[in-house]
Amino acid sequence: MNESKDQVLTTDEATKYLKISKPTYFKCIRVGKINAIKVGSGWRVLQSELNKFLKSGRTTSKKRTTWRNGHSLKDANPNE
């Protein structure tokens, strides 16, 4: 990994990158799914850590959501 190109992101930048809410982001940090550090009153995370999180496929929910054709299977109509 080329660390010199690794971006440091703020909470706002990280939540926009992941397209998740701040409460979900903070929960992921709290349970150790995203490695971030507290700096002053805010949090900082490396973009490579967010990419690892996305590649891991781990969610904060105990239910696993599977995606097909851009749709969540848990939201799919079972009669289709």
C-alpha positions in Angstrom: 0.0 0.0 0.0 1.3 3.5 -0.9 0.6 5.4 2.3 1.6 8.7 0.9 -1.5 8.7 -1.3 -3.8 7.6 1.6 -6.3 10.4 2.4 -7.2 11.4 5.9 -11.0 12.0 6.1 -13.2 13.8 8.6 -16.5 12.4 9.8 -18.5 14.4 7.2 -16.2 13.3 4.4 -16.2 9.6 5.6 -20.0 9.5 5.9 -20.4 11.0 2.4 -17.9 8.5 1.0 -19.6 5.5 2.6 -23.1 7.0 2.0 -24.2 6.2 5.5 -25.6 8.2 8.4 -23.4 9.6 11.2 -25.0 7.4 13.8 -24.2 4.3 11.7 -20.6 5.5 11.2 -20.1 6.1 14.9 -21.5 2.7 15.7 -19.1 1.1 13.2 -16.2 2.9 14.9 -17.5 2.0 18.4 -17.7 -1.8 17.6 -14.4 -1.8 15.8 -15.6 -2.3 12.3 -13.9 0.9 11.2 -10.5 1.9 12.6 -10.5 5.7 13.3 -8.8 8.0 15.8 -10.2 10.8 17.9 -8.5 14.1 17.2 -9.7 17.0 19.3 -13.4 16.9 19.2 -13.6 15.0 15.9 -12.7 11.7 14.3 -10.2 11.0 11.5 -10.0 7.9 9.4 -7.8 6.8 6.5 -9.6 6.3 3.2 -7.9 2.9 3.0 -9.7 1.9 6.2 -13.0 2.8 4.7 -12.2 0.7 1.6 -11.3 -2.3 3.9 -14.6 -1.9 5.6 -16.5 -1.8 2.3 -14.6 -4.9 1.0 -15.2 -6.8 4.2 -19.0 -6.8 3.6 -19.6 -6.5 7.3 -22.6 -4.5 8.4 -23.7 -3.2 11.8 -26.8 -5.4 11.7 -26.9 -9.0 12.7 -29.1 -9.7 9.6 -27.1 -10.2 6.4 -28.5 -8.2 3.5 -27.8 -9.7 0.1 -28.0 -7.5 -3.0 -29.2 -8.5 -6.4 -29.6 -6.2 -9.3 -29.2 -3.2 -7.0 -32.0 -4.3 -4.7 -31.9 -5.6 -1.2 -33.3 -9.2 -1.0 -34.8 -8.5 2.4 -37.0 -5.8 0.8 -37.9 -8.1 -2.2 -41.4 -9.3 -2.6 -41.4 -13.1 -1.8 -44.2 -13.6 -4.3 -42.1 -12.4 -7.2 
